[in-house]
Amino acid sequence: QVRLVESGGGLVQAGDSLRLSCTASGRTFTFSNLAMGWFRQAPGKERKFVAGISSNGENTDYEDSVKGRFTCSRDNVNNMVYLEMNNLKAEDTARYYCAASPTSRIVYYSSGYYYGWGQGTQVTVSS
């Protein structure tokens, strides 16, 4: 079982940057075997895929609206995954979550396939 804890959110102005972090822990999983995903959920809306990274970090994928602005990376030594967010926009305002995929590659884009959901971290962008 994996436990994920997100951090790094905050209140920023449009155009600013934030770096989200996700720490993974657990006794029965090998972090470096799992693709990881970042999702976000705005009030009243469904949780949506934002970014994903393969288990070895060589492949990433992004939702269209964040391509060129967000970068996902990972540190398999310290069981961390990151989301660097630049040129933030008001529409990026949401609670951000990381989650583990049951696969090593980025195969799934629906939150239903992911697990290990933490409490998330709130990102609020003022315009």
GIDA-V936146 format. One record per run of one state. SS is the DSSP state (a for helix, b for strand, c for the rest). FROM is the first residue (numbers start at 1). LEN is the number of residues. If there is no record, write none. Layout:
SS/FROM/LEN ; SS/FROM/LEN
//
This chain:
c/1/2 ; b/3/5 ; c/8/2 ; b/10/4 ; c/14/4 ; b/18/8 ; c/26/5 ; a/31/3 ; c/34/2 ; b/36/6 ; c/42/6 ; b/48/6 ; c/54/6 ; b/60/3 ; c/63/1 ; a/64/3 ; c/67/3 ; b/70/6 ; c/76/4 ; b/80/6 ; c/86/4 ; a/90/3 ; c/93/1 ; b/94/7 ; c/101/10 ; a/111/3 ; c/114/1 ; b/115/1 ; c/116/5 ; b/121/6 ; c/127/1
//
